[in-house]
Amino acid sequence: MTKPRATRRYLPTSPFNTPPVTLPVEHFAVGDRVTHDRYGLGRVIGVEDGIAVLVDFASRQERIPGPFTKLTKL
């Protein structure tokens, strides 16, 4: 016969409960120079409000969906 496992209580006042860090959402405009971790340097050629951006990376065009964690404005 097995014993039931103990459940862990989470206390709202615990000092170990830190709120998650929210990063500011970057807003891109047509013509912005950007860099992507995978594709490299590019220029924004289209913007879908908060949904995605279309970027021209010289050798290819890519639609980058949000959140834009790998895309940085220069």
Secondary structure per residue as TSV (DSSP state, phi and psi in degrees):
chain	resnum	aa	ss	phi	psi
A	1	M	-	360.0	134.3
A	2	T	-	-101.3	149.5
A	3	K	-	-86.9	146.8
A	4	P	-	-68.7	145.4
A	5	R	-	-72.1	147.1
A	6	A	-	-76.0	138.3
A	7	T	-	-94.6	147.5
A	8	R	-	-93.9	129.5
A	9	R	-	-88.1	139.0
A	10	Y	-	-110.4	118.2
A	11	L	-	-95.1	130.7
A	12	P	T	-66.3	-21.5
A	13	T	T	-95.5	7.4
A	14	S	-	-66.6	139.5
A	15	P	T	-70.7	-11.9
A	16	F	T	-87.8	-8.3
A	17	N	-	-89.0	90.0
A	18	T	-	-98.5	140.2
A	19	P	-	-66.6	146.6
A	20	P	-	-64.9	145.2
A	21	V	-	-79.9	125.7
A	22	T	-	-103.0	123.8
A	23	L	-	-82.4	143.8
A	24	P	-	-67.2	139.3
A	25	V	-	-80.5	126.3
A	26	E	-	-80.6	141.0
A	27	H	-	-107.8	128.4
A	28	F	-	-109.7	148.2
A	29	A	-	-123.9	158.0
A	30	V	T	-61.4	130.7
A	31	G	T	100.3	-11.3
A	32	D	-	-66.3	138.8
A	33	R	E	-85.9	133.6
A	34	V	E	-135.6	163.3
A	35	T	E	-128.9	142.8
A	36	H	E	-121.7	142.7
A	37	D	T	-61.0	-29.5
A	38	R	T	-101.2	-41.6
A	39	Y	T	-96.2	-17.1
A	40	G	E	92.5	-147.0
A	41	L	E	-79.9	144.5
A	42	G	E	-160.7	179.0
A	43	R	E	-129.8	134.6
A	44	V	E	-70.8	126.9
A	45	I	E	-117.0	-5.4
A	46	G	E	-162.1	147.2
A	47	V	E	-132.7	127.9
A	48	E	E	-107.1	112.5
A	49	D	T	-43.6	103.0
A	50	G	T	71.8	-2.3
A	51	I	T	-100.5	-51.8
A	52	A	E	-162.0	165.1
A	53	V	E	-129.5	147.5
A	54	L	E	-103.8	123.1
A	55	V	E	-122.6	136.5
A	56	D	E	-96.0	115.2
A	57	F	-	-105.3	41.7
A	58	A	S	61.9	-58.5
A	59	S	S	-89.4	-14.4
A	60	R	-	-159.1	160.9
A	61	Q	E	-113.1	132.5
A	62	E	E	-127.3	141.1
A	63	R	E	-95.6	115.7
A	64	I	E	-102.8	111.3
A	65	P	E	-77.8	153.2
A	66	G	S	-78.8	157.8
A	67	P	S	-73.4	147.0
A	68	F	-	-90.8	65.9
A	69	T	S	-74.1	-28.8
A	70	K	S	-102.7	2.2
A	71	L	E	-111.1	128.5
A	72	T	E	-128.0	134.6
A	73	K	E	-78.9	136.9
A	74	L	-	-95.2	360.0
